[in-house]
Amino acid sequence: MDSTEKWFGLGPAETALREEAEAVAASVADIAAEADAMSEIHPGIREALRASGLSGLMVPAAYGGRSESVDPLAVCLVREVFMRASSHLDSMFALQGIGSYAITVGGTDEQRAQWLPRVASLETLAALALTEEHAGSDLKNVSTTLTEKDGSLVVRGAKSFISNAGAADFFVTLVSEEAGLSLVLVPADTPGLTTTPSPELIAPHVLGEVEFDDVVLPQQARLGVPGKAMSLVLGTLAVFRVSVAGAACGLAAGALAEAARHARTREQFGRPLLKHGPVAQLLADSWNDVEMARLLTYQAAAAARDDAAGALNRSSMAKVAATEAASRVVDRCVQVMGRWGLVANSPIERYYRQARPMRIYEGASEVLKLGIARALCDEV
């Protein structure tokens, strides 16, 4: 079922990268279910990812990374493999880039030198703190404030449902000030910063609430130009949104493999399920969905490699298409497997729970469709 190299024209470098990721995925197979049930960092998953060196994909070579710049296609390929194996592994890998990219493109030389090598080596865990109780997709409504006092920066407010909160070593934090929306880099051990667990999700995730109680920072904590944070936020989304589509393709392919194996070996009414027309149709429709989603995802990731900002709408299309397809595919696969698809903590049941949040985080499908529609009308 894995026709990636043959049909999508990946070169030797991309093929070798997939093989690296597959080796890591195989090495954590025995602990994947345990890790995916956790809402805190699994040390075995962290060690496997650290030893692989693949977190180096998330920072430029000048700061310990593996490429001159962060490559959206490379990130996408690795996330596809990782998500199929373990959502915990995928999340840990992805957040190293999502949480640090604003430092890469908007940080000072000192900030980059201090943090990026540690992100690349996984010595440090990164987090991006955007969402608030009343500001999800509507980031312009953030209420966490930044004021200047006696030459220092003072942050006050709260962030909600922040990935890696409680484990991260720093938070790239979106704040509101007189100049507009800005970003600041807040080390997790700064006095006045506290974290508490968020409510548990249907698919466990390292997630927390972050409180900033008059957190005092030096002027050097700023990232980029005051009031111009959205350019850095959009820059992060431009590089990493398409990788969510890659992860969704991996999840869907993993679920389909489970269902296909079941359909070949499970007999009902004297013949394998595969020989029953309705079951065959469910499998065929699912394979179509996986391959279509993968085609758009790789196309968008390749475009983002050349011009991430210019390809953002195509990345949004890929994210919508792949995550929506993953939900359809997993639902069909559960149906194919019948009661075996309902067994708690089985691979297919984990995929089923993990698929649903992907249509919401890093841009809910409905919000992204608004932007896609606007882009379409502008072109027409």
Salt bridges, closest charged atoms under 4 A:
ASP2 OD2 - ARG18 NH2 2.82
GLU5 OE2 - ARG18 NE 3.18
GLU14 OE2 - ARG305 NH2 3.04
GLU20 OE2 - ARG66 NH2 2.65
GLU22 OE2 - ARG18 NH2 3.50
GLU34 OE1 - HIS42 NE2 2.58
ASP36 OD2 - ARG350 NH2 2.94
GLU47 OE2 - ARG50 NH2 2.63
ASP71 OD2 - ARG305 NH2 2.71
GLU80 OE1 - ARG18 NH1 3.65
GLU80 OE2 - ARG294 NE 2.81
ASP90 OD1 - ARG79 NE 2.75
ASP109 OD1 - ARG112 NH1 3.41
GLU123 OE2 - ARG118 NE 3.87
GLU132 OE2 - LYS159 NZ 2.92
GLU148 OE2 - ARG222 NH2 3.29
GLU177 OE2 - ARG222 NH1 2.72
ASP213 OD1 - ARG156 NH1 2.73
ASP214 OD1 - ARG156 NH1 3.22
GLU258 OE2 - ARG261 NH2 2.91
ASP289 OD1 - ARG328 NH2 3.07
ASP289 OD2 - ARG332 NH1 3.05
GLU291 OE2 - ARG294 NH1 3.11
GLU324 OE2 - ARG359 NE 3.23
GLU349 OE2 - ARG353 NE 2.66
